[in-house]
Amino acid sequence: MFRTSTRAALVSLALLLGIPLLGQTCGDWQWANPRPQGNRLGGVAWGDGRFVTVGAAGTVLTSVDGADWTASTVRTRFDLQDVAWTGSQFVAVGDGGTILTSSDGTAWTSQPSGSAASLRRLVTSGARLVAVGLEGAILSSADGRTWFPAASGTGADLLDAAWGDGRFVAVGSDGTLLFSVDGSLWASSIDWSGGSFAAVAWNGSEFVAWGNVFPGYALILSSPDGIHWKGESPDIQHELSSVVWTGSSWMGVGDTGSIYRSADGAVWEAVASPTLSDLARLASNGSTFVAVGSRGTILSSPDGLSWTSRFPGLRSALASVAWSGKAFAAVGVYGAILVSPDGDTWSPAQSGVGTWLLGIAWNGAQFVAVGERSRILTSPDGVTWTVRTPESSEVLYDVIWDGGRFLAVGTGGLVLTSVDGVIWTLLATAPQNQINKVVWNGSVYVGVGGEDARVISASPDAAHWTKVYVQSGGSIQGVVWTGSSFVAVGDAGSVFLSPDGVNWSQGSAGVSASLSDVAWTGSRLVAVGDGGVRVESTDGVSWSAEASGTSNDLLGVAWTGGRLLALGRSGTILTSLCNGGAPVRLPAQGKPGRSTRVVTR
């Protein structure tokens, strides 16, 4: 046990530094990387002197020139898939039957749709709006506020729609080609079958629909009336998700950053693209083209030939982060490393490896990062890195500093240790096939993981391990010590609690998504996971779902340096400032000569 003098000294230090002991609160989560955000963008439109783009987790951005973008606040957690300008207002549609309207693209109002369908595309005739979506969903409206369902006659997914020649045309999977003069009564083309179509547009004399016969084999149809179609199958391997008529030529965008141009809709030529991100939608104001897509990608062009990425930078998945007292360092896929002095502005560093880096820790003198192929790297500042181990077949999932040594864990129950991060020794092989995360509370180490099983092991010295919890199926991904209990999280929203690391009880965070990591802020547990899920709890028993601001999978969360940081796919770093710095939390027991500070990724 800590003696009273030690406890008093730590409390005095906390007060001197302005560090809160209890009642720790953190603000709303904000995007730190990529900027201005990294959610998938699904639709873009021009109107009222500005571009508006919408995307996942209720994302809305506006720009007057296609270069500088400003985020708007929209109170919906649903993914937005498309947006259109009617001449007097913007209308956005998305998952869960979401429909929003705005006069300026900044302030938005939710409108009842009477539907729970995933609405994918929106088109206007000038007098009527039509939204189409998955499983044959069609809604129509005269004003964007009152919506009526229409029978499509199909259960196929409808992926795009256009207006021209006095009729609406909708296209989709399973060769679906529909037309309607009023948006309410729909019929199917009778002279074409086969293929799957994701894009359609009108140029004043014909419709062009872009699809594929099989994945990687393009199929392009044209029709003078939206009823009778003829097709071409060019030697193009890309799938386009949006086509538009520019006034002089066709433009299309699609998977892996593909951009195509055509004078006649039959012969298409590839245009150089600055991105490999999937592009979802294209819009123009007559002088500037804007294309948007996955990972928050926005491109602009003055002519459709020369394109510029408006938000270049790292968009690779990130898994773990640590704080040195002077800098944050985050690691991820293909050896990706980002460094920041403040948690807000991030810059890339060269790791020298091309494999996943999954864990990182700081010991007061250097960072240690671990990952696939048994890679272990060290750095004194997060910028300059040295590879310390040769490649092998093992994967190291996590690393911590326990106050006297680094501990790295991974596949096969592997446990490695090092006092300096340079020379490593195999300390033990824990009795489980995989350790995903390890934590130390001053008296016991706890390792969680398993493949096709939920396994928790405990050890007093990291050399001798005992399985203390086993449940077939699933996996446990994260664990943290709160100062009074261990809390672990895993698949299907599972939560596990223990006061001592040996005796465990299982609960639930109330979500179905898998949870990848958990952090303790000093008064609150925060867990993150698939689809951007974020749940919080003060006791590990009762949890509440909170908005994270993204639908990207979140792979890690850490409370360090006075910040809560969540990391994930598409280069996601979300940050929240907490009151003051890290609180001093005193474990129930501590060992002389060894730090009781809990380090989590």
DRENBA-89541 format. One record per residue (C-alpha): x, y, z. Coordinates in steps of 0.1 Angstrom, whole numbers, plus 2048, in hexadecimal, padded with zeros to 3 digits. Example, Ala and Ser with C-alpha at 12.3 -4.5 7.8 and 13.67 -1.06 7.14 Angstrom:
<nodes>
87B7D384E 8897F5847 
</nodes>
This chain:
<nodes>
800800800 80B8247FB 81583581B 801855824 81F86B81D 82285D7FA 7FD8627F3 7FE885801 81C88E7EC 80B8827CC 7EC8957D4 8008B47DB 8128B07BA 7F08AD7A8 7E38CD7B8 8048DF7B0 8018D678C 7DC8DE78A 7D58B9783 7B18AE78B 7AD8907A1 78888979B 76C897786 782896766 76E8A2749 7778A3724 7678B9709 7588AF6E7 76E89B6D0 77E8AE6B4 7918A4695 7B68A7698 7BF89167A 7B889365D 7AC8B765C 7918C365A 78489F65E 78887B653 76586E64F 75A86062D 74A87B618 72D86E603 71D88B5F1 7258AE5E5 7118CA5D5 7148EE5CA 6FA9085D2 6F592B5E1 7199345DA 7299165EC 7328F25EB 7238DB605 72F8B860C 72089F624 72C87E632 72F86564E 72486C672 71188B667 72E89C657 7278BD644 7428D4635 73E8F3621 75590760A 7519255F3 76F91B5DD 7738F55E0 7958FB5F1 78E907615 7738F4628 7608FB648 74F8E165D 72A8E6668 7198D7686 6FD8BE67E 6EB8AC699 6E988968A 6FE86A68F 6F385B66F 70985A650 6FF874636 701866613 6F88825FB 6EE8A75F8 6DC8BC5DE 6D48E05D8 6B08E65CE 6B390B5C5 6A89175E7 6B78FE600 6D08E2605 6C18C060C 6D68A361A 6CC87F61D 6DC86162F 6D9841643 6BB83A659 6A484F643 6B786F64D 6AD88E63A 6BA8B1643 6B48D3633 6C88F3634 6C5915623 6EA91C626 6FC8FA62B 70590464E 6E6902664 6D28E265E 6AF8D6668 6A58B266A 6868A8656 67088965C 673870640 65C85564D 67783C642 69482A652 6A4822630 6C882A628 6C384660E 6E18475F6 6DA8625DC 6C58815D7 6BA8925B7 6A48B05B0 68F8B8591 68B8DC59D 6688D45A8 66C8B35BA 6878A15CE 68D87C5CB 6A28685E4 6AC8445DC 6BC82A5F2 6C38075FC 6AA7EB5F8 6967FE5DD 68E81C5F4 68083B5E2 67385B5F3 66687A5E2 65F89D5ED 6548BF5DF 6648D45FA 67E8BE60C 6698BF62C 64D8A7624 656886615 64286A606 64D8465FF 64B8385DB 6498145D0 66880C5BC 65E7E95B3 6807DB5BD 6937D05DB 6B47D85CB 6CB7F45D9 6C58155C6 6E78275C5 6E18465AF 6C785B59E 6C5876584 6AB88E574 6A989554F 691894531 674899549 67A87A55E 68D86C57B 6A484F576 6B1839592 6CC81E58F 6D98035A6 6E47E05AC 6D87C159A 6D57D4579 6BA7EB587 6B0808570 69081B57A 67F83A56D 662850578 65387156C 64787D58E 65D86A5A8 63F8575B5 63783D59A 65582958E 65B810573 6787FA568 68A7FB547 6807DC534 69C7DA51A 6BA7D6531 6C47BE54C 6E57B555E 7017C956D 7007DF58B 6FF805589 70C8205A2 70B84058E 6F3851575 6F1875566 6E088954A 6F28A0532 6D58B0520 6D1895506 6D8873516 6DC861537 6FC84F53E 6FE834559 71F825565 720803575 7317E1572 72A7BF564 7417AF57E 7577C1597 7737D0582 7617CF561 7507F0559 72E7F2548 72381453A 6FF81952E 6EF83651B 6CB83F515 6B985C504 69B85951B 6A4844539 68F82752D 6A2818510 6C7811516 6E5805503 7067FB512 72C7FA50E 7457E6522 7667F8520 7877EB52D 7857FE54D 78A7EE56F 77D80A585 75A80E593 74D832592 73583E5AC 72C86059D 72A86F57A 721892570 71E8A6550 7348C5551 7258D7534 73F8CA51B 7488A8527 74088C540 754888560 75386B578 764861598 7668405AB 77B8265BD 7A082A5C7 79F84F5BD 796848598 78B866583 77F86255F 77587A543 761874523 75588A507 73A8724FB 73285B519 74083D506 765842505 77484B527 798856530 7A8854552 7B2875562 7D087757B 7C487659F 7D78815BE 7C68685D4 7BF8425D8 7A18485EE 78083E5E0 76D85C5D1 74785C5D6 73987C5C7 7418985AF 7348BC5AB 73C8DC598 73290059A 73D907576 76191157E 76B8F8599 7678D359C 7668C25BF 76889D5C5 76388E5E8 76886B5F6 775854610 78C85E62D 78088262A 78F886608 7878A65F5 7968AE5D3 7918CD5BE 7998D659A 7948F5583 78F8E0564 78A8BB56D 7AD8B2561 7C48C057C 7B98B659F 7C68C15C1 7C18AF5E2 7B48C95FB 7BD8B661A 7DC8A1613 7EC88E630 7ED86D641 7CC85963F 7DA83864A 7CB826668 7D982E68A 7D88186A8 7EB8256C6 7F98466D5 8108506F1 81B871701 83F87A70B 83889A71D 8428AE6FE 83389B6E1 8188826D8 8218656C1 8078506AF 80E83069C 7FB81B683 7F9808662 81780464B 82E813665 81B834666 82584C681 81786E689 8268876A2 8168A56B3 8228BE6CD 7FF8C66D8 7E78AB6CC 7D78C26B3 7F18C5697 8018A568A 81E89F672 82B87E664 84B86D66F 85E85165E 85F830670 87581D658 85D7FF657 83F7F6642 82B7E165A 80F7E9673 81A7FA693 8017F16AE 80E7FE6CF 82381A6DD 82F8246FF 84683F70F 85E83872D 86A85B734 88785A71B 87A84A6FB 85C83C6E8 85A8176E0 84380C6C5 83A7E76BD 8277D66A1 8257BB686 8437A567E 84F7AA6A2 85B7CD699 8677E26B6 8718076B0 87F8226C7 8808476C5 88B8636DD 87387C6CE 85986B6B8 86A878699 889864695 88483E698 89C82069A 8917FC693 89D7E66B0 8937C36A6 8947AE686 8757A2675 864782680 84277267D 83477E69F 81D79C6A4 8227B36C2 8017C46CA 8097DA6E8 8267E86FD 8267F971F 83F809736 8397FC75A 85181476B 8707FE768 86E7EC747 85B7EA726 8447CD721 8397C36FE 81E7A86F7 8107976D9 8087776C7 80C7556D7 80B7666F9 82D7756F2 83B78C70E 85B79F708 86D7B771F 8877D171D 8957EB735 8A280271A 88C7FA6FB 8AB7EF6E8 8B37CC6F5 8957B56F9 89179470B 87577A709 86777A72C 84A762729 830752714 80E759723 7F473C722 7DF74C707 7E374D6E1 7E47736DE 7E77916F5 7D87B06E7 7DE7C8704 7F07C8725 7ED7DE743 7FF7E1765 7F07EF785 80E7ED79B 8087CA7A8 7FA7B578C 7FD7B4766 7DE7AC752 7DF7A172E 7C079E719 7BA78F6F6 7B476E6E7 7AA7636C4 7877546C1 7877566E7 785770703 7A476A718 7B277E735 7D3775747 7E3783766 806784773 818793791 83979777F 832793759 846773759 82C75B768 80975D75A 7E874D763 7C874C74F 7AE75C765 79175F74C 78974B72C 76A74C717 76773C6F4 7607536D7 7687776D2 78778B6DE 7907A56F8 7A27C36E9 7A97DD704 7AF7E0729 7B57FC742 7BA801767 7A581D777 7B681E799 79D8067A8 7947ED78D 79F7DE76C 7877E374F 78A7D072F 7767D370E 7717BC6F0 75A7B06D4 7357B66D4 7377D26ED 7437BA709 7527C9729 7657B7744 76C7C3768 7847B9783 78F7C87A4 7AF7B47A5 7B77A7782 7AE78378C 788783793 774790775 75079776D 74179D74B 72A7B9740 7207CD721 7257F0715 7027EE705 70F7EE6E1 7137D36C7 7337E06B8 7547D26C2 7687E86D9 78D7EB6D1 79B7FF6EF 79381070F 7A282D723 79D83D745 79C863748 79D86476E 778863773 76A854753 77083573E 77083B718 76E81D700 76F81E6DA 76B8066BE 75C7FC69C 748815689 75583269F 7428256BD 7498386DD 73C82E6FF 74383D721 73E832745 74783E768 74881B777 74C80275B 7297F4762 71180E753 71B81B731 70D83671A 71383A6F4 72185B6EA 72786B6C8 74B8686BC 74787D69D 752860686 74783F678 76B835672 776817686 7888236A5 7A680D6AE 7B481E6CD 7AD8376E8 7C4846702 7C286171D 7E487171F 7F4893720 7D38A372C 7C189670C 7AA87B702 7B686D6E0 7A38546CB 7B48456AC 7A783068F 7A482A66B 7A9844650 7C3855666 7A985E67F 7B587169E 7998806B3 7A38956D1 7928A36F0 7A18BB708 79D8B172C 79F8C774B 7C48CB753 7DC8AF74F 7DD88A759 7CD88377B 7E1870795 7CE85079C 7DA83B7B8 7D78157B4 7CB8007D2 7EF7F37D4 8117FE7C8 8347F07C9 8518047D5 86980E7B9 85080879E 83982278E 81481C792 80C831774 7F681E75C 800821738 7E781971D 7E981E6F8 
</nodes>
